Amino acid sequence: MRILLLPLSLFLFLPLYAAPINAPGVESYKVTQDDWPWWRGPQRDGHAYDQEAPTEWSETKNIAWKSAILGRGHGSPIVVGNRIFLATADETAKTQSVIAYNRSNGKSLWSTQVHQEGWQGRIHKRNTQASSTLASDGEHLFSVFMHDAAIWLSALSFDGELLWQVKASDFVSHWGYSTSPVLYDNLIIVASDHKGGGNLTAFDRVSGEQRWNVKRPAIPNYASPVIYSIDGRDQLVLPGCEMMASYDPATGEELWSTEATTQETVGSAVVHKNLVFASGGYPKNETAAVVADGSGEILWTSPIRVYAPSMLTHDGYLYTVADTGLAHCWNAETGDLEWREKIKGDFSSSLVRVGNLLYASSEQGTTYVFKASPEKFELVAENQLGSEIWSTPAICGDRIYLRVAHGDTETESREEFLYAIGAE
């Protein structure tokens, strides 16, 4: 038997094996556990796969690279292969674009303008014209923007070529748009809840052809849909519009809906076993735990409001950091409050978990790292970068990718940067 010996240098060009992502409806996608390919990460719930992510950093410590971002946005970075992608908006030129960076060194690769002008409708002062997070199947990029009184879905190649663009829904802006798309099998699904009459619509991810459409109530709402395997089947869950609703992601058929949460929600739903959790903040404050079996049972509710940030479940407990900086830990099945702790700052970013640690970034630029433990709140680290953080960090491959602003909007000195936090 002959043994073929290859030069060591050849292995530098061979791809390293990475396990596929364990999430429903993504079996054929070219994304792995080393990626962060859509809103709230590979499993759609804020859980990063186990890795050696840094817990301490500053402007001069544990920064692999830092790159400027042209424009402004609250959309989170996504990471696929050796590239990072972001949505951004130039408020001077009134353009909306998708931009790409080299994951290894932060070099800007390309910028593709998707829309220009068409910024009709009011927008909340805490929102932007690029607040949605992109999604990728490992071959294409998908963006959604509010433009010209409509929500538009666009598909791009990894080289920045605009492949197709379709109107997902007409849109009457109440406070703007911030919903991110969700991928399932051969579909890309977009929610467009608004006071003119909402839609939940699926498109073929290759051709852009519409596959199904579901009408939603005429109520403004901002939550992004997420897809989980619950109670033995895949369910697309969307809170808000005075209900918690579940749909078959393949067909759009409504599986169940329950009168829970509020009219307007922002954070995405999370799950534990057959329970779904969401929170809203207008016109009332409510956090609700709903049994996702079609029975309509609401297991428990709380008057605590977690409006913009998405929550996170881990080992039978529900963790939240509310907009006002109040961190909570609930028993997921009973609703008992295990602890509550005040963290300095205001929060729009959603929680991310790595191992037994939770990461929460404040609007003032501080990222707090604390333990995911029901025993007590235990702060591990407090890390300041820049003056603002609105988007949720992407954590993969032992690095944290974070969109950070420096400066002051009122003096027009504000600039955004993408940071890679971790070893060089």
Residue pairs with C-beta under 8 A, 6 or more apart in sequence:
18 32
18 33
18 34
18 35
19 32
19 33
20 27
20 31
20 32
20 33
21 29
21 31
21 32
21 33
21 35
21 37
21 42
21 43
22 42
22 43
23 42
23 43
23 44
23 227
24 184
24 227
24 228
24 229
24 234
24 249
25 183
25 184
25 185
25 227
25 234
25 249
26 137
26 183
26 184
26 185
28 185
29 37
29 137
29 138
29 183
30 137
30 138
30 139
31 37
31 42
31 80
31 136
31 137
31 138
33 42
33 49
33 396
34 396
34 397
35 42
35 79
35 80
35 81
35 138
35 396
36 42
36 48
36 77
36 78
36 79
36 80
36 394
36 395
36 396
36 401
37 78
37 79
37 80
37 135
37 136
37 137
37 138
38 44
38 78
38 133
38 134
38 135
38 136
38 180
38 181
38 182
38 183
39 76
39 133
39 135
39 180
39 181
39 182
39 224
39 226
39 268
40 46
40 226
40 268
40 310
40 350
40 392
41 47
41 48
41 352
41 394
41 395
41 396
42 48
42 49
42 396
44 182
44 226
44 227
44 228
44 268
45 226
45 228
45 270
45 271
45 312
45 313
46 270
46 310
46 312
46 350
46 351
46 352
46 353
46 392
47 312
47 314
47 352
47 353
48 352
48 353
48 354
48 395
48 396
49 396
50 354
50 355
51 354
51 395
51 396
51 397
51 398
52 398
53 354
53 357
53 395
53 398
53 399
53 400
53 422
54 62
54 398
54 399
54 400
54 421
54 422
54 423
55 357
55 369
55 380
55 381
56 62
56 381
56 383
57 63
57 383
57 385
57 400
57 421
58 383
58 384
58 385
59 385
62 421
62 422
62 423
63 419
63 420
63 421
64 106
64 399
64 420
64 421
64 422
64 423
64 424
65 105
65 106
65 419
65 420
65 424
66 106
66 417
66 418
66 419
66 420
67 101
67 106
67 107
67 108
67 417
67 418
68 108
68 415
68 416
68 417
69 86
69 88
69 99
69 403
69 415
69 416
69 417
69 418
70 88
70 90
70 97
70 99
70 111
71 88
71 89
71 90
71 91
71 95
71 97
71 130
71 416
72 88
72 89
72 90
72 91
72 128
72 129
72 130
72 405
72 414
72 416
73 86
73 87
73 88
73 89
73 128
73 129
73 130
73 131
73 391
73 403
73 416
74 127
74 128
74 130
74 131
74 178
74 348
74 390
74 391
74 403
75 86
75 87
75 88
75 130
75 131
75 132
75 133
75 134
75 180
75 391
75 403
76 133
76 391
76 392
76 393
76 394
76 403
77 84
77 85
77 86
77 391
77 394
77 401
77 402
77 403
77 418
78 84
78 85
78 86
78 133
78 134
78 135
78 136
78 394
79 85
79 103
79 394
79 396
79 397
79 401
80 136
80 138
80 158
81 103
81 138
82 102
82 103
82 104
83 100
83 101
83 102
83 103
83 109
83 158
84 100
84 101
84 102
84 103
84 394
84 401
84 418
85 98
85 99
85 100
85 101
85 134
85 136
85 141
86 98
86 99
86 101
86 134
86 403
86 418
87 96
87 97
87 98
87 130
87 132
87 133
87 134
87 143
87 145
88 96
88 97
88 98
88 99
88 130
88 416
89 95
89 96
89 97
89 128
89 129
89 130
90 97
91 129
93 116
94 116
94 117
94 118
94 119
95 113
95 115
95 116
96 113
96 114
96 115
96 116
96 129
96 130
96 145
96 147
97 111
97 112
97 113
97 114
98 111
98 112
98 114
98 134
98 141
98 143
98 154
98 156
98 160
99 108
99 110
99 111
99 112
100 108
100 109
100 110
100 111
100 158
100 160
101 107
101 108
101 109
101 418
102 109
103 397
103 420
106 418
106 420
109 160
110 159
110 160
111 160
112 156
112 160
112 161
112 162
114 143
114 145
114 152
114 154
114 156
114 162
114 165
115 145
115 147
115 148
115 152
117 148
118 147
118 148
118 149
119 129
119 147
120 148
120 149
120 173
121 146
121 149
121 171
121 172
121 173
121 176
122 173
122 174
122 175
122 176
123 129
123 173
123 175
123 176
124 175
124 176
126 308
126 348
126 390
127 175
127 176
127 177
127 178
128 176
128 390
129 145
129 146
129 176
130 145
131 176
131 177
131 178
132 143
132 144
132 145
132 177
132 178
132 179
132 180
132 181
132 224
133 180
133 224
133 391
133 392
134 141
134 142
134 143
134 180
135 141
135 142
135 180
135 181
135 182
135 183
135 188
136 142
137 183
137 205
139 158
140 155
140 156
140 157
140 158
140 163
140 205
140 206
141 155
141 156
141 157
141 158
142 153
142 154
142 155
142 156
142 181
142 183
142 188
142 205
143 153
143 154
143 156
144 151
144 152
144 153
144 154
144 168
144 177
144 179
144 180
144 181
144 190
145 151
145 152
145 154
145 177
146 152
146 171
146 173
146 176
146 177
149 170
149 171
149 172
149 173
150 167
150 168
150 169
150 170
150 171
151 167
151 168
151 169
151 171
151 177
151 190
151 192
152 165
152 166
152 167
152 168
153 165
153 166
153 167
153 168
153 181
153 188
153 190
153 203
153 208
154 162
154 164
154 165
155 162
155 163
155 164
155 165
155 188
155 205
155 208
156 162
156 163
157 163
163 208
164 207
164 208
165 208
166 203
166 208
166 210
168 190
168 192
168 199
168 201
168 203
169 190
169 192
169 194
169 198
169 199
169 201
170 196
171 177
171 192
171 194
171 196
172 194
172 195
172 196
173 194
174 194
174 195
174 220
175 220
175 222
177 192
177 222
178 222
178 224
178 266
179 190
179 191
179 192
179 193
179 222
179 223
179 224
179 225
180 224
181 188
181 189
181 190
181 224
182 188
182 189
182 224
182 225
182 226
182 227
182 236
182 249
183 189
183 205
184 202
184 227
184 234
184 236
184 249
184 250
185 249
185 250
186 204
186 205
186 206
187 202
187 203
187 204
187 205
187 211
187 249
187 250
188 202
188 203
188 204
188 205
189 200
189 201
189 202
189 203
189 225
189 236
189 249
190 200
190 201
190 202
190 203
191 198
191 199
191 200
191 216
191 221
191 223
191 224
191 225
191 238
192 198
192 199
192 200
192 201
192 216
193 216
193 217
193 219
193 220
193 221
193 222
193 223
193 240
193 241
194 218
194 219
194 220
194 221
195 218
195 219
195 220
196 218
197 215
197 216
197 217
197 218
198 215
198 216
198 217
198 218
198 219
198 221
198 241
199 213
199 214
199 215
199 216
200 213
200 214
200 216
200 225
200 236
200 238
200 247
200 252
201 210
201 212
201 213
201 214
202 210
202 211
202 212
202 213
202 249
202 252
203 209
203 210
203 211
204 210
204 211
212 251
212 252
213 252
214 247
214 252
214 254
216 241
217 241
217 242
217 243
219 240
219 241
219 242
219 263
219 264
220 263
220 264
221 240
221 241
221 263
221 264
221 265
222 240
222 264
222 265
222 266
223 238
223 239
223 240
223 265
223 266
223 267
223 268
223 269
223 278
224 268
225 236
225 237
225 238
225 268
226 236
226 237
226 268
226 269
226 270
227 234
227 235
227 236
227 237
227 249
228 234
228 235
228 237
228 271
229 235
230 237
230 246
230 271
230 274
230 276
230 292
231 274
231 292
231 293
233 248
233 255
234 248
234 249
234 250
235 246
235 247
235 248
235 249
235 255
235 292
236 246
236 247
236 248
236 249
237 244
237 245
237 246
237 269
237 271
237 276
237 278
237 292
238 244
238 245
238 246
238 247
238 269
239 245
239 260
239 261
239 265
239 268
239 269
239 278
239 280
240 261
240 262
240 263
240 264
240 265
240 278
240 280
241 263
242 259
242 261
242 262
242 263
243 257
243 258
243 259
243 260
243 261
244 257
244 258
244 260
244 261
244 269
244 276
244 278
244 288
244 290
245 254
245 256
245 257
245 258
246 254
246 255
246 256
246 257
246 276
246 292
246 294
247 253
247 254
247 255
248 255
255 294
256 292
256 293
256 294
256 295
256 296
258 290
258 296
258 297
258 298
260 278
260 286
260 288
260 290
260 298
260 301
261 278
261 279
261 280
261 286
261 287
261 288
262 280
262 281
262 282
262 283
262 284
262 285
262 286
263 280
263 282
263 283
264 280
264 281
264 282
265 278
265 279
265 280
265 281
265 307
266 280
266 281
266 307
266 308
266 309
267 278
267 279
267 306
267 307
267 308
267 309
267 310
267 311
267 350
268 278
268 310
268 350
269 276
269 277
269 278
270 276
270 277
270 278
270 310
270 311
270 312
270 313
270 318
271 277
271 292
271 313
272 313
272 316
272 318
272 332
272 333
273 333
274 291
274 292
274 293
275 289
275 290
275 291
275 292
275 299
275 332
275 333
276 289
276 290
276 292
277 287
277 288
277 289
277 290
277 311
277 313
277 318
277 332
278 287
278 288
278 290
278 311
279 285
279 286
279 287
279 288
279 304
279 305
279 306
279 307
279 311
279 320
280 286
280 305
280 307
281 305
281 306
281 307
281 323
282 307
284 303
285 303
285 304
285 305
286 301
286 302
286 303
286 305
287 301
287 302
287 303
287 304
287 305
287 306
287 311
287 320
288 298
288 300
288 301
288 302
289 298
289 299
289 300
289 301
289 318
289 332
289 333
289 335
290 297
290 298
290 299
291 297
291 298
291 299
299 333
299 335
300 334
300 335
301 335
302 330
302 335
302 337
304 320
304 322
304 326
304 328
305 322
305 323
306 320
306 321
306 322
306 323
306 328
307 322
307 323
308 323
308 347
308 348
309 320
309 321
309 322
309 323
309 347
309 348
309 349
309 350
309 351
309 360
310 350
310 351
310 392
311 318
311 319
311 320
311 350
311 351
312 318
312 319
312 320
312 350
312 351
312 352
312 353
312 358
313 319
313 332
314 353
314 372
315 372
316 331
316 332
316 333
317 329
317 330
317 331
317 332
317 338
317 372
317 374
318 328
318 329
318 330
318 331
318 332
319 327
319 328
319 329
319 351
319 358
319 372
320 327
320 328
320 330
320 351
321 327
321 328
321 343
321 347
321 351
321 360
322 328
322 347
323 346
323 347
323 348
324 346
324 347
325 342
325 343
325 344
325 345
325 346
325 347
325 362
326 340
326 341
326 342
326 343
327 340
327 341
327 342
327 343
327 360
327 370
327 377
328 337
328 339
328 340
329 337
329 338
329 339
329 340
329 373
329 374
329 377
330 336
330 337
330 338
331 338
331 374
338 374
338 375
339 374
339 376
339 377
340 377
341 377
343 360
343 362
343 368
344 362
344 364
344 366
345 362
345 363
345 364
345 366
346 362
346 363
346 364
347 360
347 361
347 362
347 363
348 363
348 390
349 360
349 361
349 362
349 363
349 389
349 390
349 391
349 392
349 393
350 392
351 358
351 359
351 360
352 358
352 359
352 392
352 393
352 395
353 359
353 372
354 395
356 371
356 372
356 373
357 369
357 370
357 371
357 372
357 380
358 369
358 370
358 371
358 372
359 367
359 368
359 369
359 393
359 395
359 400
360 367
360 368
360 370
361 367
361 368
361 389
361 392
361 393
361 402
362 368
362 389
363 388
363 389
363 390
364 387
364 388
364 389
365 384
365 385
365 386
365 387
365 388
365 389
365 404
365 405
366 382
366 383
366 384
366 389
367 382
367 383
367 385
367 389
367 393
367 402
368 379
368 381
368 382
368 383
369 379
369 380
369 381
369 382
369 383
370 377
370 378
370 379
370 380
371 377
371 378
371 380
385 402
385 404
385 419
386 404
386 405
386 406
386 417
387 405
387 406
387 407
387 408
388 404
388 405
388 414
389 402
389 403
389 404
389 405
390 403
390 405
391 402
391 403
393 400
393 401
393 402
394 400
394 401
394 402
395 401
398 422
398 423
399 420
399 421
399 422
399 423
400 419
400 420
400 421
400 422
401 418
401 419
401 420
401 421
402 418
402 419
402 421
403 416
403 417
403 418
403 419
404 416
404 417
404 418
404 419
405 414
405 415
405 416
405 417
406 414
406 415
406 416
406 417
407 413
407 414
407 415
408 414
